[in-house]
C-alpha cells in the first residue's frame, strides 16, 4: 500500500492544509494590530480628522479578512502552487542546522537590543546570520557586522530621524 492509500486517505486529506497555519498567523497578526490600535490614546486634533488609529485599524481588518478568505479557500480544497524553482528540491527536508542558529540570532537580537543597544545586538545578529549561513572567516565577518550595525544605527538616526537603542554605548554613540 502506498502512503496515500493508508487509513482511508487521511494523509492525502491533510495534504495542502499547511495554508491553514498561514491563515492562523495572518489572523493572529490582524488581532494583535487591532488590539494595539485600540490601545492608542490620541487627543482629538482639528488638523488631522483621520488620526493615527485609522491605518492600523485598516491593516488589522484586512489581515483578518485575508485570514478568513484563505481559510475558506483551503477548506474548499484550494491549494497554493508548489515551488517550481530550478534549484529547489522539495523532496529534501528543512535544513535545521541552518534554520535554528539563524532563528537563534534573531531571538538573541530581540533579547539584547534594549539592554546592550542596537550596535551590539545588531552586530551579533549580522555575525550570527552569516555564521548560520556558512561564513567561516570570523574576523572579516565580525568587522563587516560591526560596520553594518553602525551604518544602520546612523542611517536610521540621520536618514530617518529614528533613534535606535544605544544601550551600554549610550555615551559613546
Secondary structure by P-SEA (a helix, b strand, c coil): cccccccccccccccccaaaaaaaaaaaaaaaaaaaaaacccccccccccccaaaaaaaaaaaaaaaaaaaaaaaaccccccccccccccccccccccaaaaaaaaaaaaaccccccaaaaaaaaaaaaaaaacccaaaaaaaaaaaaaaaaaaaaacccccccccccccccc
